[in-house]
């Protein structure tokens, strides 16, 4: 699979056509026909990219974009019939990452998606993550604190990597288990132990507990 895409489009023909095309191109596509549904889906799942129309029922594309940016930097491509300069400028001011006007070419859309997901992966695959005096080699599964080696488990680094890839996004214990465990699923409270160890070993105050929900990473504490 090349990536997970949330496709937000109220026009059924366009939505189903784009979803079918991208599925054939080996993307996993989740669709939403209105803004409220898009926000609900986004808050409970992880995506590599959001394709977002502007003129949506219940909550327009700008409302959805603001909601996404309030907690997350997932790449967003605006795909809309509104081609005027002011709408495009407003989209980029609200931190959209790309903009395409309808009618559009599916082939060009695919290339835009490839470029955005490539940027996303480059951004997320930096080998070394540094926070305070902690340094973590995300691909080498090693870490130091104040220059001293830290005894850290690969699973702890995987949990850390998941959180820092999605700053501001809250993950429940069940979501973390679903994403990182492929063998026997342990009791969900094991996540609390891993988080406790990460905080203690690396002195991380950037991993926040969200009461009754789960955990999130805040890049600016």
Secondary structure, DSSP 4 states (H G I P E B T S, - for coil): --EEEEEE-S-HHHHHHHHHHHHHTTEEEEEESSHHHHHHHHHHS--SEEEE-SS-SSS-HHHHHHHHHTT---EEEEEES---HHHHHHHHHTT-SEEEESS--HHHHHHHHHHHHHHHHHHHT-SEEEETTEEEETTTTEEEETTEEE---HHHHHHHHHHHHTTT--EEHHHHHHHH--SS---TTHHHHHHHHHHHHHT--SEEEETTTEEEE-S--
